[in-house]
């Protein structure tokens, strides 16, 4: 299995367009220790020729330009692309907006659970995805599904979706009290396995670590996990918001209830943080927080990172 990190940042990218926090300022200045990053997405392939996107971020056009393996084949038809399928893990803007950039007469199969399908098929904007070309397929919870292209040809990968603690997308919060924001359908994790048995877990959003997540991670070869915030009140401390990570549905990296401690005993997979917010100091390679993260056995993802299983 070949894996490419198309984007490693949380919503807004890094540096975020309207932010001059310390991290964004360093990234914008060209500091070599602070790499810019686009919004979170992976590309996965069993054969290096046909690729599956895990989420379609708003930065997808730039990500396609920056990754030659996703460029059209000059020997093929006038319009072609190696993207054979897209799998969506949630209804947030940074998971689905890139689908609108795949509207130019390209065939692919789109996999999502019913919650996300309802969002996409209930919004007229997403009707630009021509149903004659884009085949929708539902991901049934905790049931393995062999991924196929628009013509039904197997891609050598099997995906299983599973529930992850999270909340409704921000644009669906209006009129609901806090008790109504948590949903078992709104956020899922994805387990992707190739025919050789290698397994990748993709969990870009997670409110807390469950026993099921821990067990799945223990059996995986690689784990891409929510690295949004270093500490729960990070946005408040930076003067950039009023919500904690918990309120936003994201576990923090550090602290008694953070990921480093919660997954410290999970040692089999290579552990990689993705979906990293612009305020998180682990984005600065020379920060104490980045050093703590690396010493705890984690890798901090960046755009263009490649992993082979």
C-alpha positions in Angstrom: 0.0 0.0 0.0 1.3 3.4 -0.9 0.2 6.4 1.1 0.7 10.1 0.3 -0.2 12.9 2.7 -1.9 15.5 0.4 -2.6 17.8 3.3 -1.8 17.7 7.0 -3.4 20.8 8.4 -6.8 21.4 10.1 -9.5 23.6 8.6 -8.1 26.9 7.2 -4.7 25.4 6.4 -1.4 26.6 7.6 -0.6 29.4 7.7 -4.3 30.3 8.0 -5.2 33.1 5.6 -6.5 35.5 8.4 -4.2 34.6 11.3 -1.0 36.1 12.5 -0.4 33.8 15.5 3.2 32.9 16.3 3.1 29.7 14.2 1.4 31.3 11.2 3.8 34.3 11.3 6.8 32.0 11.2 5.3 29.9 8.4 4.5 32.9 6.3 8.0 34.3 6.7 9.5 31.2 5.0 11.1 29.8 8.2 12.5 26.4 7.2 11.5 24.9 10.6 7.8 25.7 10.0 6.4 24.1 6.8 3.2 25.4 5.3 0.5 22.8 5.1 -2.8 22.4 3.3 -6.0 20.9 4.7 -6.1 17.3 5.7 -6.4 14.5 3.1 -4.6 11.3 2.2 -4.2 9.5 -1.1 -3.9 5.7 -0.9 -3.1 3.1 -3.6 -2.5 -0.6 -3.8 -0.8 -0.5 -7.2 0.7 3.0 -7.5 -1.6 3.7 -10.5 -5.1 3.9 -9.2 -5.6 6.1 -6.2 -8.3 6.6 -3.5 -8.7 9.9 -1.7 -9.5 9.8 2.0 -11.5 13.1 2.3 -11.6 15.8 -0.3 -10.3 19.0 1.2 -11.0 22.6 0.0 -7.3 22.6 -1.1 -7.7 19.7 -3.4 -6.9 21.5 -6.7 -3.5 22.7 -5.3 -2.9 19.2 -3.8 -3.5 17.6 -7.2 -1.1 20.0 -8.9 1.6 19.3 -6.2 1.5 15.5 -6.6 2.5 14.2 -10.0 1.2 10.7 -9.3 -2.3 12.3 -9.5 -1.7 14.1 -12.8 -3.4 13.0 -16.0 -1.7 10.3 -18.1 -0.4 12.0 -21.3 -0.9 8.8 -23.2 -4.6 8.5 -22.1 -7.7 10.3 -23.2 -7.7 14.1 -23.3 -9.3 14.1 -19.8 -8.2 11.5 -17.3 -7.0 11.2 -13.7 -5.7 8.4 -11.5 -8.3 9.2 -8.8 -10.6 6.1 -8.9 -12.5 6.6 -5.7 -13.1 9.0 -2.8 -14.0 7.9 0.8 -15.4 10.6 3.1 -15.1 10.4 6.9 -17.4 13.2 7.9 -19.6 16.1 6.8 -17.3 19.0 7.8 -16.4 21.6 5.2 -12.8 20.4 5.2 -13.8 16.8 4.4 -16.2 17.4 1.5 -15.6 20.8 -0.3 -13.0 19.4 -2.6 -15.6 17.2 -4.2 -16.7 20.3 -6.1 -13.4 20.4 -7.8 -13.9 16.9 -9.2 -16.9 17.9 -11.3 -15.2 18.2 -14.7 -16.4 15.0 -16.4 -14.4 12.6 -14.3 -15.6 9.1 -13.4 -15.1 7.9 -9.8 -16.9 6.1 -7.1 -17.8 8.0 -3.9 -18.1 6.2 -0.6 -19.7 7.7 2.5 -22.0 6.7 5.3 -25.7 7.7 5.2 -25.1 10.8 7.3 -22.7 12.3 4.7 -24.7 11.0 1.7 -27.7 12.9 3.1 -25.7 16.1 3.2 -24.3 15.7 -0.3 -27.4 14.5 -2.0 -29.6 17.0 -0.1 -27.6 20.0 -1.3 -28.1 21.3 -4.8 -24.5 22.5 -5.1 -23.2 19.0 -5.0 -25.5 18.1 -7.9 -22.6 19.3 -10.1 -21.2 15.8 -9.6 -22.8 14.2 -12.6 -24.6 11.0 -11.4 -23.9 9.4 -14.8 -20.2 9.6 -13.9 -20.0 9.7 -10.1 -21.3 6.5 -8.5 -22.4 6.9 -4.8 -22.0 3.9 -2.5 -23.0 3.7 1.1 -20.5 2.6 3.7 -22.3 0.3 6.2 -20.9 0.7 9.7 -18.3 -1.9 10.7 -18.7 -3.9 7.5 -15.7 -4.4 5.2 -16.3 -3.0 1.7 -14.1 -3.7 -1.3 -13.3 -0.4 -3.0 -14.0 -0.3 -6.7 -13.8 2.3 -9.5 -16.8 3.8 -11.3 -16.9 0.7 -13.6 -16.9 -1.8 -10.6 -13.2 -2.8 -11.1 -11.6 -3.7 -7.7 -8.9 -1.4 -6.5 -7.1 -3.9 -4.3 -8.2 -2.1 -1.1 -10.9 -2.8 1.5 -12.4 -0.1 3.7 -14.3 -0.5 7.0 -15.9 2.5 8.7 -16.4 2.7 12.4 -17.9 5.2 14.8 -15.7 7.8 16.4 -16.7 10.2 19.2 -17.4 13.5 17.6 -20.0 16.1 16.9 -22.2 17.5 14.1 -20.5 19.8 11.5 -20.4 23.5 12.5 -23.0 24.5 9.9 -25.5 22.1 11.4 -25.1 23.5 15.0 -27.7 26.3 14.7 -30.7 25.9 16.9 -29.3 23.0 18.9 -28.2 22.9 22.5 -24.9 21.3 23.5 -26.5 17.9 24.3 -27.7 17.7 20.7 -24.3 18.2 19.0 -22.8 14.9 19.8 -23.7 12.3 17.2 -22.6 8.7 16.6 -23.1 9.2 12.9 -21.4 12.5 12.3 -17.8 11.4 12.5 -16.2 8.0 11.5 -12.8 6.5 11.3 -11.7 4.5 8.3 -9.7 1.3 8.3 -8.1 0.6 4.9 -6.6 -2.8 4.2 -4.7 -4.0 1.1 -4.8 -7.6 -0.2 -1.5 -8.3 1.5 -3.1 -7.6 4.9 -1.5 -4.2 5.6 -3.9 -1.9 7.5 -4.1 1.9 7.8 -6.3 3.7 10.2 -7.4 7.3 9.3 -9.0 9.2 12.2 -8.6 12.9 11.5 -11.3 14.0 14.0 -11.9 12.4 17.4 -13.2 13.7 20.7 -11.7 11.1 22.9 -10.1 7.6 22.6 -12.4 4.7 23.1 -11.5 1.0 23.8 -12.6 0.2 20.2 -10.2 2.8 18.8 -7.4 1.5 21.0 -8.0 -2.1 19.9 -8.1 -1.1 16.2 -4.9 0.9 16.5 -3.2 -2.1 18.2 -4.0 -4.2 15.1 -3.0 -1.6 12.5 0.3 -1.0 10.8 -0.1 2.8 10.6 -2.3 5.3 12.4 -3.1 8.8 11.2 -4.8 10.5 14.1 -6.4 13.8 15.1 -3.6 16.2 16.1 -5.7 19.4 16.0 -4.7 21.1 19.3 -1.8 20.7 21.7 -3.9 21.8 24.7 -7.6 21.9 25.2 -7.9 25.7 25.7 -5.3 26.6 23.1 -7.6 28.7 20.9 -8.8 30.7 24.0 -5.2 31.3 25.2 -4.2 32.5 21.8 -7.1 35.0 21.7 -8.4 33.3 18.5 -11.7 31.8 19.7 -14.0 31.0 22.6 -14.2 27.2 22.2 -12.1 24.5 23.8 -11.0 21.5 21.8 -13.6 19.4 23.7 -16.3 21.7 22.5 -15.1 21.4 18.9 -15.0 17.6 19.1 -11.2 17.3 19.1 -9.0 15.6 21.7 -5.9 17.5 22.6 -2.4 16.0 22.1 -1.0 16.7 25.6 -2.2 16.4 29.1 -3.8 13.8 31.3 -6.7 13.3 28.9 -4.6 13.8 25.7 -3.7 11.5 22.9 0.0 11.0 23.9 -1.1 9.4 27.2 -4.3 7.7 25.9 -2.4 5.8 23.2 1.0 5.5 24.9 0.6 1.7 25.2 -0.3 1.3 21.6 3.1 0.4 20.1 2.5 -1.7 16.9 1.5 1.0 14.4 3.5 3.9 13.2 1.7 6.8 14.8 1.2 10.0 12.9 -0.6 13.2 13.7 -2.7 14.8 11.0 -5.4 17.6 10.9 -3.1 19.9 12.9 -4.5 23.4 13.7 -2.5 26.5 12.9 -2.1 27.3 16.6 -0.6 23.9 17.5 3.2 24.4 18.3 4.0 20.9 17.0 3.9 22.5 13.5 7.2 24.2 14.5 9.9 21.5 14.1 12.1 23.2 16.7 9.5 23.7 19.4 9.6 21.9 22.8 6.1 20.5 22.0 7.3 18.9 18.7 10.3 17.4 20.6 7.9 15.9 23.2 5.7 14.5 20.5 8.6 12.8 18.6 10.1 11.4 21.9 6.7 9.9 22.6 7.0 7.9 19.4 4.8 10.0 17.1 5.5 11.5 13.7 4.1 15.0 12.7 2.8 14.8 9.2 3.5 17.3 6.5 2.3 17.8 2.9 4.0 15.4 0.5 4.9 12.9 3.2 5.0 9.3 1.8 4.6 6.0 3.5 4.8 2.5 2.0 3.4 -0.6 3.7 
